[in-house]
Amino acid sequence: MKLLITGGAGFIGSNFVHLLRRERPDWDLTILDKLTYAGNPANLDTVKDEITFIKGDVAEPADVRPAMQGCDVVVNFAAETHVDRSIVDADDFIRTDVFGAYVLLEAAKELGVERFVQISTDEIYGEVLEGFSKETDPLMPRNPYSASKAAADRLAYSYWATHGVPVVISRSSNNYGPRQYPEKLVPLFITNALEGKPCPVYGTGEAVRDWIHVRDHCRAILLLIEKGENGEAYNVGGGNLLNTLEMGGAILDAVGADKKLLEHVPDRPGHDYRYALDSDKLAALGWWPEHDFAEGLRETVEWYRANEGWWKKIKSGEFKRWWKRYYQDEGRA
């Protein structure tokens, strides 16, 4: 089996690569990654001799087609993912998340790949104040990031419906775990707490998210490669619904830090106050989350504690400039 994994140097993508090296060591892996601020070659250091790495842009056909040539499966992790950045500037989100998906799908159609897995998100359903989203529910994204992912999700489906490209879609809840860029809540709170810095909580802190360990999501993607039904989307929920204050408190407990570090800041524009997924469709294929939440969070904290050099280098570079621009200059922290 030969795979093309786009965005494989990012958070979920690199964890997926590591999973495959353990679970499917005979598979041939090619990684295509533009190495934007969130793509980190260090995420693949321990497997770099077991993969083919190509630096390239999914929105450039000249980069995509040679990388995909001869591949049986494409897994598209490549995306701009941070809601806050999409609020400030949506251009990169449209180019990578939507046009990049189009370029990949066109190549997959022409090259005849056997499986195309589009990595989507629960955010495409929009705010779900009660109950749990099912795959058949309408998509109502409320920020530029989730809108770009909804567009790519439906574009992928259209290539199945129109051209017969064998597409399967994963819609996951919020991932946590090792190697996540520290602009996201879990690594931000962990690393700030380790440094004794405040952890910014939007608004009242009552926004609810469902949390899943990244390796449980990666196991789901592997299952979809092997058993997913063409043209179908599958929710991947962790079953851990917590609001920001609850999640922040759990993180600070795991770090051993004072909860006084939680600091309320002005709310995000268009903030969705709850996401929740019904994952019964995926469970019917034989998947369920394996990671206990408290244990997974402790393990995640220990990874950041043990890899201080990894995140301190990040937080002293592009992250620092972004933090000043969006949070300090705009009065959000």
Protein Blocks (a to p, Z undefined) as FASTA:
>chain_A
ZZddehklmmklmmmmmmmmmmmmmbccddddehiaklcfklmmmmmmmcccddddfklm
klmmmmmgopabdcdfbccfbfklmmmommlmmmmmmmmmmmmmmmmmmnopabdcdddd
fklnopafehjddfkbccddfbfklmmmmmmmmmmmmmmmmnopacddddddddedehia
fkbmklmmmmmmmnopacddehjlpaccddddfklmmmmmmmmmmmpcehiacdddehia
cdfklmmmmmmmmnopafklpccddddehiafbdcddfklmmmnopacfbdfklmmmmmm
mmmmmmmmmmmmmmmmmmmmmmmmmmmmnopZZ
